[in-house]
Amino acid sequence: MANYNTLTPELIEQLKAAAPGHLLTGDEINEDYAHDEMPIYGKRMPDALLMATSTEEIAAVMKICNENLIPVTPRGAGTGLVGGCVPMYGGVVIDTTKMKQILEYDLDNFIVKIQPGVLLQELADDCAKQGYLYPPDPGEKLATVGGNVSTNAGGMRAVKYGATRDYVQAMKVVLPNGEITDFGASVSKTSSGYSLLNLMIGSEGTLGIITELTLKIIPAPKKVISLIIPFEDLESAIATVPKLKAANLGPQALEFMEREIVLSSERYIGRAVFPKEIEGAEVGAYLLVTFDGEDEDSLFDLVEKASDLVLEEGAMDVLVADTPAKIKDAWAARSSFLEAIEAETKLLDECDVVVPVNKIPDFLTFSKKWGEECDLIIKSFGHAGDGNLHIYQCSNDLEEDEFKRRVDIYFEKLYEEAVACGGLVSGEHGIGRGKVKYLKESVGETNMALMEGIKKVFDPNLILNPGKVCYTL
Amino acid sequence: MEILVCIKQVPDDSVEIRLGADGQPDLSAADPQGNAFDTYAQELAVRFVEENGGAVTVASVGPEDNKTCLKNALAVGAAKAHHISDDGIAGADAAVTANLLAAGIKKIEEADGVKFDLILCGRESTDAIGGEVGELLAEALGLPFVSDIVEAVPDAAGLKVKKELESGYLMVETPVPAVMTVSKPDYDPRYPTIKSKLAARKVKIPTIAKADTGISADAETPKVVFAGFEEPPKREAGVKIQEDEPADAVAKAFEIMTADKVL
C-alpha cells in the first residue's frame, strides 16, 4: 500500500521550476480535469496540472513526484469512459494535449511519427492529405492518439484492419522514475525479448507516460462504399453477420444498431438518415457495413455479392452510400450515438463487453432481460464484426446511489455471462477505475497477480495512475 | 408533370483543394460528383412526381465523365438522363452554359417527345459558386423564373412554390412551364437502393453533341473571360507574447499595439 505525500508549497515551486509557465494549481485548473466522459466513476480535482510541452519536461516532473511520492495521472483529451484519467488520489495530472505535433512522415516505410496529444481526427485528416490511411477508427474522433494507444482503442475498422495495437511500431516513454526510454522500432517485425511496447499499449497510463509515437499507416483505399441494411429485428440482423464474414468479402466496418438508438441519434444530429419503414413494414435494426477497394467496378462486384447475401438472409433492402457526402451522413449518425444517449440521460453507465460474434443475439437478449430485472433503461449498439458491444444503462429518475447499486448487480450478471460464453470485460474502452472489480473476476487471481507484478517493476513506488486497471489502494 | 433537373458535375467539396505546381486546382483527391444543390433539386422533383405523377429527367453539360453524376441521379428516381457533350465547358461562363443547356433541352424534348413543365437547377454550384445559370437559362428559354425554392405544389395557376428569403419565405404562384433554382429543403436526398444503383450503372446514357444542339456562335462565346486562379496571400506570422506573468503580458500587448498605432 502506497502512502502518498501531499503537494507542499515547496514541491509546487520545484515543479514550477521544472516546467516554467506550464504548471497550474488551485483555481487555475478547469474543473473538467476532475473527470472524464463517465463521471459516475468518481470525480477528484488534481492538486497541480502540468500542460506538458516536451518529453524532458514530463521527465523532470515525474522525477520530482517519484522522489516525493506524489501520485501522477496522465491525461489526453479526457474522452475516456472508465474514469482512467481521474486523479483519484490527487497529486499531479499531466495533460499531453499541447504536445500535438505531427513530427514526420516516412512514406517509403509507411510510417508517421507524432506527439501523443495529436487528435485522432487531426491524424486521420493529415494522413488522408498524403494519400494514406491511419486505419484505427474509434468513434470518438476528438480523443488523443496517445489516449487511443493507452487503451488499445479499436473502433469501426477493427474488423478488417485490427485495433490500435496493430499500428504502433515504437514509442518514447517517460518511466515513473523520470527516466526516458524507447520501446519498439520502426521495423515491420521484431523478435527481440519481451515486448515492452505491447505492455505499454493498453496499460492506461499505469506503467509510463507516452511522449512520442511511431505509427504504421497504409495507402488509402481508392474507393469506399457503405451500405445501410435495414432488418425487421436485431436477431435477423446479427444472424447475417457470421455469414457475411464467412463469405470472405472483407468488410472494413460492420456495425449493428437498434431502431431506438438510431432515432435518438437522429434527434441529436437533427436530421433523418436511416429508413424507418420499408414498404409499410417497420425497421427494427440495421447493419452499417463499409467496403473498400482499388477501383469502382471491383468494389461494386463485392457490394453486389454482399447485398445478394444479406437480402437472401432477410434484409428488408440495401441502401448504398457511395458519395463522400452520403458516406459522411451515414456514419455521422453512428458516430453520435454516445452523445445522443448523454443528451437524453441523467445517469449513465456502460458495459463495453466483447463476446464471440455468434453469441451477440443471445447476449443482447440476456442484457435486455436483466435490464428489465434491474429496472434500468438499456440502449445498445456495437461492432457486429468483432463482437464488441456497447450496452448503456440509463436512468432519468433514480437517485445516484440506487442507480449505482442496480448497475452493479447488472454488471455482475452481464460480465459473468460474457466470460461464460468466451468473452472479456472490455473490448476497447479499457478498465480504468470503473471495471477493476470485474476484471479481477474475469481473469482470475493468477493473472491479476502477474499484472500487479508488472506494475511494480515499472513503478515500484506505485505513483503512476493509482487505483486503475490492476492496482487498487 | 414533366420535370427536367440540370446537374453539374463538381469535385467533392469535402476535400480541401489547393493550387498545384501548374497553377491549376489539384483535383486528384476530389472525386467528381453531382453538385449538392442540384441533388436537392432532384430530390424535390422526385418527391413531387411521386406525389403528383409525372417523370423526372436529368441532364448535364460537360465531358463524357459527366455521365457519372447522371448515373447517380438515375439511381435515385430520375427516369431518363441526357448528356450534352462539351469538353470545353469548364472554361465557359454562366451565359454559355445556360445557352448550351437551353439548346440541349430543346433537343431532349424533341428526342423524348416531351415538353418540360418545370426545369430545375441548384441555386449555385459548390465549385464556382456563381449562382447565375438558372436565371440565364430562364432568360434563354423565355420562361418565368423563381429562385431559391424549397417546396413546390400543384396550383390552379400552375405551381405554388415556397421561396427562401433571408428573412423568411415567400409563397409564389407561377404558370408553367417555368425555370426555378432550388435551395436546401429540410430533407436530404435519398440513398439509392442496391437494385436501383446496379440498374443505373448499366444504363447507356444518350449523348447530344454540342454541334448538334444548333447553338449559335454568339451564344457560345463567353462574355466573361476566365483570368486564372490565385491563392489568397498567406497570413503573416503573428507576435507571440510569452511573458510568464499576466500583468507583464498585458503591458507587452499594449506596447505592441501602441507601436503599431492600433491604439
Interface residues (C-beta under 8 A of the other chain):
Chain A: P20 G21 A128 K129 G131 L227 I228 R271 A272 V273 P275 F300 V303 E304 S307 L311 D317 V318 L319 V320 A321 D322 T323 P324 A325 K326 K328 D329 A330
Chain B: D12 S14 V15 E16 A29 D31 Q33 G34 A36 N72 A75 Y187 D188 Y191 P192 T193 I194 K195 K197 L198 R201 Q242 D244
